[in-house]
Amino acid sequence: MRLCSSALPESILADARSRSASGSDKAEARIIAANRDFYRQIAKKYDRYESCVSNAHLQGILETDLDKIHSHFTTLEPVPRCLDCGGGTGNLALKMLARGWDVTVIDVSDEMLDVLREKAETKGFSPKLVSSPIEQFLTATSSTFDLVAFNSVLHHLYSYARVAELAAKRVRIGGFFYSNFDPVIPKWPAWACAFDSLDIAVAKAMFDPKDVLPGVGRRIRKLFSRSDPEFGRAVVSVGDIAEYHVRSGTDDQQILRILQECGFAIVEHLRYATGRTTASRFFNERLRLLESFKIIAHRELL
């Protein structure tokens, strides 16, 4: 296995040349801008609407995973340095801070970071907050961390594989890569899309009723809208491209291969059924139409 060097791997350089030649840089910039706008709109209601933040079972998964990682940190420096990529309102970062870790949070949304800052100050925490696209931060920084983490983030990125490889080389020897709550590529896309639409409708009725009718309007407009030539899909709101891979899914097997090529041992890889409400999650446990994955990977000692 090769270890990621401080220089950009050839695969990333080739990808950068390809993106420049094909105009993909423009698409990536549009997705970054869409995420800024999307989270400007929903930052204040994010914590009560998103199941990965509000659901007690999923919160328990995060706590268990961090405990597992923490058990290895006893061999590292007294205060582990952690990078929360796309940390938003602090769903993961606050749990890291509660363990006494040194935490840097990078996010494209100033509004989400403002919510995190307020919550952190209330608890007496002082994380380092960086307002930047993840892609740009990981390319520019030379810092390394004991933990680089993503929490429901990779599906928002134009090239999640490229970002995973950039993140891998920011992990110190003996450190960890952690990712959770991103959708996998569905086995039955049409059925998955139908179930997801129903799941969204029920969740909005329960947690965000003011957006039910506007949401219906957006879906009707999509039916009669032309596909955006850059994305191959109808785009009637920033949310249609902010969550860029939410319907098509992210390839967890590809991320596993990248990590293994960079010298990581896979500690845990799990796929699990998801749903925004208890009822939808109950049915999906049996249908397995919508699944997310988590990966805990350890960069092995030399």
Secondary structure, 3 states (H helix, E strand, C coil): CCCCCCCCCHHHHHHHHHHHHHCHHHHHHHHHHHHHHHHHHHHHHHHHHCHHHHCHHHHHHHHHHHHHHHCCHHHCCCCCEEEEECCCCCCCHHHHHHCCCEEEEEECCHHHHHHHHHHHHHHCCCCEEEECCHHHHHHHCCCCEEEEEEECCHHHCCCHHHHHHHHHCCEEEEEEEEEEEEEECCCCHHHHHHHHHHHHHHHHHHHCHHHHHHHHHHHHHHHCCCEECCCCEECCCCHHHHCCCCCCCECHHHHHHHHHHCCEEEEEEEEEECCCCHHHHHHHHHHCCCEEEEEEEEECCC
